Amino acid sequence: MINVSSQPTFQLPDESFLETLMKCQGSRIEEQRSSLPSTSGVLQLPVQHAPTVPDEDFFSLIHRLQGSRLEDQRASLPKKQ
């Protein structure tokens, strides 16, 4: 006899399934890692960091660029005759 139910049954996965899933995902991530090339015998130059932009300058730059972009997209309505 076939049991037909109006509501589907939902079961939470058990702990062993979740542990297996975590192991598979962990090994997959490890396989995708790359290692840095060896730098032995190579002259190391000091790392120079780019200067950071203060927040106010950054936000004013965004405001200016976005404002001009919006002005470029603005359309004029035809005049009534």
Secondary structure in CASP SS format (residue, H / E / C, confidence):
PFRMAT SS
TARGET T0000
AUTHOR 0000-0000-0000
METHOD secondary structure of the structure
MODEL  1
M C 1.00
I C 1.00
N C 1.00
V C 1.00
S C 1.00
S C 1.00
Q C 1.00
P C 1.00
T C 1.00
F C 1.00
Q C 1.00
L C 1.00
P C 1.00
D C 1.00
E H 1.00
S H 1.00
F H 1.00
L H 1.00
E H 1.00
T H 1.00
L H 1.00
M H 1.00
K H 1.00
C H 1.00
Q H 1.00
G H 1.00
S H 1.00
R H 1.00
I H 1.00
E H 1.00
E H 1.00
Q H 1.00
R C 1.00
S C 1.00
S C 1.00
L C 1.00
P C 1.00
S C 1.00
T C 1.00
S C 1.00
G C 1.00
V C 1.00
L C 1.00
Q C 1.00
L C 1.00
P C 1.00
V C 1.00
Q C 1.00
H C 1.00
A C 1.00
P C 1.00
T C 1.00
V C 1.00
P C 1.00
D H 1.00
E H 1.00
D H 1.00
F H 1.00
F H 1.00
S H 1.00
L H 1.00
I H 1.00
H H 1.00
R H 1.00
L H 1.00
Q H 1.00
G H 1.00
S H 1.00
R H 1.00
L H 1.00
E H 1.00
D H 1.00
Q H 1.00
R C 1.00
A C 1.00
S C 1.00
L C 1.00
P C 1.00
K C 1.00
K C 1.00
Q C 1.00
END
